[in-house]
């Protein structure tokens, strides 16, 4: 058996000693570095959170964690802007904040996970003049929020804040060179529904945070439109967004299979395709193009839902137009009857303004527009028969079974305070043209229209038998040209029970007016 020489034993002892000293030195250096740079002390955590949020941070309970992963657990964490009103809720409050890192991450300023359980975020309506700045240089791989609320204070006194319930919110790569990746599931307050979104945010623009880029896609499901007075239905929407916080371009589609105006008895399927811009700093929305389709009618809309200088609340301002649509599709949005009173091709152009007043919809909506209906046919047989008869008699025909005629209707309308005022309103059929002006009350459905009816034939030709003799007496009063006649007419009553007649009154009546009225009443018998 060979015996190692004494020098070899000595070398091995020296080697072990050197290794032990090296390990001791390294451990000492690491200990010193970790002691100096240990980021999970309470004071260090508070300072890091204050730097990252530009606010004052307090922690009620704190506990450090060393194994198996270094980190900490903080409870009842609050973030407040300074100076702040003590009656104002904190900017952020977290029931429990868990931080998990690694020993290597302590040196490289890298955190594996931050989890916030029970977080409330409050954004006041009136922001301070203090500029927000984020100065943290720690990289966070994952930030997860479980069970949170996001509230936006209202500029209107005594109005509760707008509240979003966030079920799940995950951020990745916070503080890294690239953008932050995020995924969120939350409940939308108005209209109530569920939002699921994925995207990228950043990098953060320190000097002008609202120039920070953002992009992604979203899904909005089970949105109940019944929260808005006057309409109902369950909406779904999907789309994409891209831009900077001050101008986010959004495009997508919506589908409401059971859309309804509550004053109507009809449900329609309403689909839209839209392009819009959103200003995240103000909440204002600018509609670049909205293509809405229901039945066989398409309406193109552009406008905004935004604040106006010197005014409170958001104003909805829209420019709408339709070409070659169906008037029955529009009527069925608003009527209770089983079918529209008229069918035909319609075109219109309108400017709509909806101020932020606390009034019923028809009381606060303002509209200015022009409309036309071509080749109109009345769906009630008795109404169409009367129109057919009017056309035949206006042309001097005495056929008791006149052919079905199509009518044309056009005019200008201005709507304010629930009253629609019509001008240049005309209704034409072969042989006759009515030109009228007046009002229609959308609330009471009261009609008050006055004008003239121009006919190709004389008034006496619109009656047969003995009554024709009577109307020959009134022909001189209505003649306006060598052939034909012009008759003053009116439409009064209500939408459901209109009254048509000669317009011979209006103040003091002369002898001729009384005689004409007597002759007209005798014809009605």
C-alpha positions in Angstrom: 0.0 0.0 0.0 1.4 3.3 -1.2 1.6 6.2 1.2 1.3 9.8 -0.1 4.2 12.0 0.6 3.8 14.6 3.3 4.0 17.5 0.8 0.9 16.2 -1.0 -1.1 16.2 2.2 0.0 19.7 2.9 -1.0 20.9 -0.6 -4.5 19.4 -0.1 -4.9 21.2 3.2 -3.8 24.4 1.6 -6.3 23.8 -1.3 -9.2 23.2 1.1 -8.2 26.2 3.1 -8.1 28.4 0.0 -11.5 27.1 -1.1 -12.9 27.8 2.3 -11.5 31.3 2.4 -12.8 31.9 -1.1 -16.3 30.8 -0.2 -16.2 32.8 2.9 -15.0 35.9 1.0 -17.7 35.4 -1.6 -20.4 34.8 1.0 -19.2 37.9 2.9 -19.3 40.0 -0.3 -22.7 38.7 -1.3 -23.9 39.2 2.2 -22.7 42.8 2.2 -24.2 43.4 -1.3 -27.5 41.9 -0.3 -27.5 43.7 3.0 -26.8 47.0 1.2 -29.1 46.4 -1.8 -31.7 44.2 -0.2 -34.9 45.5 -1.9 -37.4 43.8 0.4 -37.0 45.9 3.5 -40.1 47.8 4.4 -38.4 51.2 3.9 -37.0 50.1 0.5 -40.3 48.7 -0.7 -42.1 52.0 0.3 -39.5 54.0 -1.5 -39.7 51.9 -4.7 -43.5 52.2 -4.7 -43.4 55.9 -4.2 -40.9 56.3 -7.1 -43.0 54.1 -9.3 -46.3 55.9 -8.6 -45.2 59.5 -7.8 -47.3 59.4 -4.6 -47.0 58.9 -0.8 -47.2 55.2 0.3 -48.1 53.8 3.7 -48.2 50.1 4.8 -50.0 48.9 7.9 -48.5 45.4 8.2 -45.3 44.2 6.6 -43.5 40.8 6.6 -40.3 39.8 4.8 -39.8 36.5 3.1 -36.4 34.9 2.5 -37.0 31.2 1.5 -37.6 29.6 -0.9 -37.9 32.9 -2.8 -36.9 36.3 -1.4 -39.7 38.8 -1.2 -42.3 40.3 1.1 -46.0 40.5 2.0 -47.5 43.9 2.6 -51.1 44.5 3.9 -53.3 47.6 3.8 -51.1 49.5 1.3 -52.3 53.0 0.3 -51.1 55.4 -2.3 -52.0 59.1 -1.9 -51.1 62.2 -4.0 -49.5 65.0 -2.1 -50.9 67.4 -1.2 -54.4 65.8 -1.0 -57.7 66.3 0.6 -58.1 63.9 3.6 -61.8 63.4 2.5 -60.7 62.3 -0.9 -60.2 58.5 -1.3 -56.7 57.3 -1.8 -55.4 57.0 -5.4 -54.8 53.3 -4.8 -55.5 51.0 -1.9 -54.4 47.3 -1.8 -55.6 44.8 0.7 -52.6 42.5 0.2 -49.5 43.0 -1.9 -47.2 40.0 -2.4 -43.8 40.4 -4.0 -41.7 37.4 -5.1 -38.2 37.7 -6.5 -34.9 35.7 -6.7 -31.5 36.1 -5.2 -30.0 36.9 -8.6 -32.8 39.4 -9.2 -31.8 41.2 -6.0 -28.5 42.2 -7.8 -30.0 42.7 -11.2 -33.1 44.6 -9.9 -35.5 42.0 -11.3 -38.8 40.9 -9.7 -40.4 37.7 -10.8 -44.0 38.4 -9.6 -46.1 41.1 -7.9 -49.7 40.1 -7.0 -52.3 42.5 -5.7 -55.4 41.0 -4.0 -58.3 43.4 -3.4 -57.2 46.6 -5.1 -59.2 49.8 -5.4 -58.1 52.6 -7.8 -59.8 56.1 -7.7 -59.2 58.7 -10.4 -60.5 62.1 -9.3 -62.4 64.2 -11.7 -60.2 67.3 -11.1 -56.6 66.4 -11.5 -53.9 68.4 -9.7 -51.3 70.5 -11.6 -48.6 68.1 -10.4 -47.1 66.2 -13.3 -47.0 62.4 -13.0 -43.6 60.9 -13.3 -42.5 57.2 -13.0 -38.8 56.7 -12.0 -38.6 53.1 -11.0 -35.8 51.1 -12.6 -37.0 47.7 -11.4 -38.1 45.2 -14.0 -41.3 43.2 -13.0 -41.9 40.1 -15.1 -45.5 39.7 -14.0 -48.0 41.9 -12.2 -51.3 40.2 -11.4 -54.4 42.0 -10.0 -57.2 39.8 -8.5 -60.5 41.4 -7.6 -60.2 45.1 -8.2 -62.3 48.2 -8.8 -61.5 51.2 -10.9 -63.5 54.4 -10.2 -63.6 57.7 -12.0 -64.8 60.7 -10.1 -67.6 62.7 -11.6 -67.4 66.4 -12.5 -71.1 66.7 -11.6 -71.7 67.5 -7.9 -73.5 64.7 -6.0 -73.1 62.3 -8.9 -71.5 59.0 -7.9 -68.2 58.0 -9.6 -68.2 55.7 -12.6 -67.1 52.2 -11.4 -65.5 49.3 -13.2 -65.2 45.9 -11.6 -62.0 44.2 -12.7 -62.0 40.4 -12.3 -58.5 39.8 -13.6 -55.7 42.0 -14.8 -52.2 40.8 -15.8 -49.2 42.9 -16.8 -45.9 41.5 -18.2 -42.5 43.1 -18.7 -43.1 46.2 -16.5 -40.0 48.4 -16.5 -38.3 46.5 -19.4 -37.2 48.1 -22.6 -40.2 46.9 -24.7 -43.9 47.6 -24.2 -45.9 46.2 -21.3 -48.1 43.3 -22.3 -51.5 43.1 -20.7 -54.7 41.0 -20.4 -57.8 42.1 -18.6 -61.3 40.9 -17.8 -63.7 43.5 -16.4 -67.3 44.5 -16.0 -68.4 47.7 -17.8 -70.7 49.9 -15.8 -72.7 51.6 -18.6 -74.0 49.7 -20.5 -73.4 46.8 -18.1 -71.5 44.0 -19.9 -68.3 42.0 -19.8 -65.0 43.1 -21.5 -62.1 40.9 -22.4 -59.0 42.6 -23.8 -55.4 41.9 -24.7 -52.8 44.3 -25.8 -49.5 46.2 -25.5 -48.8 49.4 -23.7 -45.8 51.7 -23.8 -43.0 52.4 -23.5 -44.2 55.1 -21.1 -43.6 58.7 -22.2 -42.4 60.5 -19.1 -42.7 64.0 -20.3 -46.2 63.5 -21.9 -47.8 60.3 -20.6 -50.8 60.6 -22.9 -48.5 60.2 -25.9 -47.7 56.7 -24.7 -48.6 54.1 -27.3 -51.2 51.4 -26.8 -52.7 48.6 -29.1 -54.7 45.5 -28.8 -58.1 43.9 -29.3 -61.2 43.5 -27.3 -64.5 41.6 -26.9 -67.6 43.2 -25.3 -70.4 40.8 -24.5 -73.8 40.7 -22.9 -74.1 44.5 -22.9 -77.6 45.5 -21.7 -78.8 48.6 -23.5 -81.9 48.8 -21.3 -79.8 51.1 -18.9 -80.4 53.9 -21.5 -83.9 55.3 -21.3 -85.8 54.7 -24.5 -84.0 51.7 -26.0 -83.4 48.0 -25.1 -81.5 45.0 -26.4 -78.4 42.9 -25.7 -75.3 44.1 -27.6 -72.1 42.3 -28.4 -69.0 43.9 -30.0 -65.5 42.9 -31.1 -62.7 45.1 -32.5 -59.1 46.4 -32.4 -57.5 49.5 -31.2 -54.1 51.3 -31.8 -52.6 54.7 -31.2 -51.5 56.8 -28.3 -53.6 57.4 -25.2 -54.6 60.9 -26.4 -55.8 59.5 -29.7 -56.7 55.8 -29.9 -58.1 54.5 -33.2 -60.8 51.9 -32.7 -62.5 49.9 -35.3 -64.9 47.0 -34.9 -68.4 45.6 -35.2 -71.5 45.4 -33.0 -74.5 43.1 -33.2 -77.8 43.6 -31.3 -80.2 40.8 -32.4 -83.2 42.2 -30.4 -82.8 45.9 -30.6 -85.9 47.9 -29.6 -87.1 51.4 -29.1 -89.2 51.0 -26.0 -92.1 53.1 -27.4 -92.3 50.6 -30.3 -93.6 47.0 -30.3 -91.0 45.8 -32.8 -87.6 44.2 -32.3 -85.0 44.5 -35.1 -81.5 43.1 -35.7 -79.2 46.1 -35.6 -75.6 45.6 -36.9 -72.9 48.2 -37.2 -69.4 48.5 -38.5 -67.5 51.5 -37.1 -64.2 53.5 -37.0 -63.7 55.9 -34.2 -61.1 57.8 -32.1 -61.0 57.9 -28.3 -59.1 60.4 -26.2 -58.2 58.6 -23.0 -57.3 61.8 -21.2 -60.9 63.2 -21.5 -63.0 60.2 -22.4 -64.2 61.9 -25.6 -65.2 59.8 -28.6 -65.1 60.9 -32.2 -67.0 58.8 -34.7 -65.2 58.8 -38.0 -67.6 56.3 -39.7 -70.5 54.2 -38.4 -72.3 52.0 -40.9 -75.6 50.8 -39.2 -77.9 48.2 -40.9 -81.3 47.0 -40.0 -83.8 45.3 -42.4 -82.8 46.5 -45.8 -81.8 50.0 -44.7 -78.3 51.4 -44.1 -77.6 54.6 -42.2 -74.1 56.2 -42.3 -73.2 58.3 -39.3 -70.2 60.5 -38.3 -69.9 62.8 -35.3 -68.7 62.9 -31.7 -69.6 62.3 -28.1 -67.5 64.9 -26.4 -67.2 67.9 -24.1 -67.7 71.4 -25.4 -65.8 74.4 -24.3 -67.4 76.1 -21.3 -70.1 73.4 -21.0 -70.6 70.6 -18.5 -71.1 67.0 -19.6 -70.7 65.4 -23.0 -72.7 66.5 -26.1 -73.6 63.9 -28.7 -73.4 65.5 -32.2 -74.1 63.3 -35.2 -74.4 63.8 -39.0 -76.6 61.0 -40.4 -77.7 60.0 -43.9 -79.4 57.2 -45.7 -79.9 56.6 -49.4 -82.4 54.2 -51.0 -83.5 52.7 -47.7 -87.0 51.5 -46.8 -89.3 53.9 -44.9 -91.0 50.9 -43.3 -87.7 49.9 -41.7 -87.5 53.3 -40.0 -91.2 53.4 -39.0 -91.0 50.0 -37.4 -88.4 51.3 -35.0 -90.9 53.7 -33.4 -94.5 52.5 -34.0 -96.7 50.1 -31.9 -98.8 48.9 -34.9 -97.9 45.6 -36.5 -96.8 47.2 -39.7 -95.7 50.5 -41.1 -98.4 52.8 -42.4 -96.4 53.4 -45.6 -93.9 51.4 -47.6 -91.4 52.9 -50.1 -87.9 54.0 -50.9 -86.5 56.7 -48.6 -83.5 59.0 -48.4 -82.6 61.5 -45.8 -79.9 63.7 -44.4 -79.9 65.0 -40.8 -77.9 66.8 -38.1 -78.6 65.5 -34.6 -77.6 67.2 -31.3 -78.2 65.5 -27.9 -77.1 67.8 -25.0 -76.4 66.3 -21.6 -79.7 67.4 -20.1 -81.7 65.4 -17.6 -84.8 65.3 -19.8 -86.7 62.5 -21.7 -85.1 61.7 -25.0 -87.7 63.3 -27.2 -87.5 66.5 -25.1 -83.7 67.0 -25.3 -82.9 65.7 -28.8 -82.5 68.4 -31.5 -82.6 67.6 -35.2 -82.4 69.5 -38.5 -82.8 67.5 -41.7 -84.3 66.9 -45.1 -86.1 63.7 -46.2 -87.9 62.1 -49.1 -90.0 59.0 -49.8 -90.3 57.8 -53.4 -92.8 55.4 -54.8 -94.7 55.3 -51.5 -97.7 52.9 -51.0 -99.9 53.0 -48.0 -100.3 49.6 -46.3 -103.9 50.2 -45.0 -106.2 49.4 -47.9 -108.7 52.2 -47.0 -105.9 54.8 -46.9 -104.5 53.7 -50.3 -108.0 53.6 -51.8 -108.5 57.2 -50.8 -105.2 58.2 -52.3 -106.0 56.3 -55.5 -109.4 58.1 -55.6 -107.8 61.5 -54.9 -105.4 61.0 -57.8 -108.2 59.8 -60.2 -110.5 62.7 -59.3 -107.7 65.3 -59.4 -107.1 64.2 -63.0 -110.9 64.5 -63.8 -111.4 60.7 -64.1 -114.8 59.2 -62.9 -113.6 55.6 -62.6 -115.1 54.1 -59.4 -112.2 51.6 -59.3 -109.1 53.7 -59.9 -105.7 52.1 -60.4 -103.2 52.0 -57.5 -100.9 55.0 -57.6 -97.6 55.6 -55.9 -96.9 58.8 -54.0 -93.9 61.0 -53.4 -93.3 62.8 -50.1 -90.5 65.2 -49.2 -89.7 68.0 -46.9 -87.6 69.8 -44.3 -87.9 69.2 -40.5 -86.5 70.8 -37.4 -87.0 69.1 -34.0 -86.6 70.8 -30.7 -88.3 70.3 -27.3 -90.3 67.5 -28.6 -91.9 69.5 -31.4 -91.2 68.7 -35.1 -91.7 71.7 -37.3 -92.1 71.0 -41.0 -91.5 73.3 -43.9 -91.5 72.7 -47.7 -93.5 69.6 -47.0 -95.0 68.2 -50.2 -97.0 65.1 -51.0 -97.7 64.2 -54.6 -99.7 61.7 -56.6 -100.6 61.8 -60.3 -102.9 64.7 -60.8 -102.4 66.3 -57.3 -99.7 68.0 -55.2 -100.1 69.0 -51.6 -97.7 71.6 -50.2 -97.9 72.1 -46.4 -96.2 73.4 -43.3 -96.9 73.0 -39.6 -96.0 71.0 -36.5 -96.1 67.5 -35.0 -95.8 66.9 -31.2 -93.8 63.7 -30.6 -95.0 63.5 -27.0 -98.8 64.0 -27.5 -98.7 62.9 -31.2 -100.8 66.0 -32.1 -100.8 67.0 -35.8 -101.2 70.6 -37.0 -100.4 71.0 -40.7 -101.8 73.5 -43.2 -101.3 74.2 -46.9 -102.7 73.8 -50.3 -103.8 71.0 -52.6 -103.2 71.7 -56.3 -105.3 69.5 -58.7 -105.2 69.2 -62.5 -109.0 69.1 -62.5 -111.6 71.6 -61.2 -113.1 71.0 -57.8 -116.4 70.1 -59.3 -114.8 67.2 -61.1 -113.9 65.5 -57.8 -117.6 64.7 -57.1 -120.2 62.8 -59.1 -124.0 63.1 -59.4 -125.9 65.9 -57.6 -123.0 66.9 -55.4 -121.0 67.8 -58.6 -123.6 70.6 -59.2 -122.8 72.1 -55.8 -119.1 72.0 -56.4 -119.5 73.8 -59.7 -120.6 76.8 -57.6 -117.3 76.8 -55.6 -115.0 76.3 -58.6 -114.5 80.1 -59.1 -113.1 80.4 -55.5 -110.4 77.8 -56.2 -109.4 78.5 -59.8 -105.7 79.6 -60.1 -105.1 78.9 -63.8 -107.1 78.2 -66.9 -107.4 74.6 -66.0 -107.3 73.0 -62.5 -107.7 74.3 -59.0 -105.9 75.0 -55.8 -107.6 74.2 -52.5 -106.6 75.2 -49.0 -106.3 72.1 -46.8 -105.3 71.0 -43.3 -104.5 67.9 -41.3 -105.2 68.1 -37.6 -106.0 65.6 -34.9 -103.4 63.0 -33.8 -101.1 60.5 -35.5 -103.5 57.6 -34.9 -106.7 59.6 -35.6 -105.9 62.3 -38.2 -108.5 64.7 -39.6 -108.3 65.9 -43.2 -110.3 68.8 -44.4 -110.5 72.2 -46.2 -108.7 75.0 -44.4 -111.4 77.7 -44.5 -111.1 79.1 -40.9 -108.5 81.0 -39.0 -109.9 83.9 -37.3 -113.0 85.9 -38.6 -114.7 84.2 -41.5 -116.2 86.2 -44.4 -119.4 85.3 -46.2 -117.6 83.4 -48.9 -115.6 81.3 -46.4 -118.8 80.4 -44.5 -120.5 79.4 -47.7 -117.5 77.3 -48.8 -117.4 75.6 -45.5 -121.1 74.8 -45.6 -120.8 73.3 -49.1 -117.7 71.3 -47.9 -119.6 69.9 -44.9 -122.5 68.9 -47.1 -120.2 66.9 -49.3 -118.8 65.0 -46.3 -122.3 63.8 -45.4 
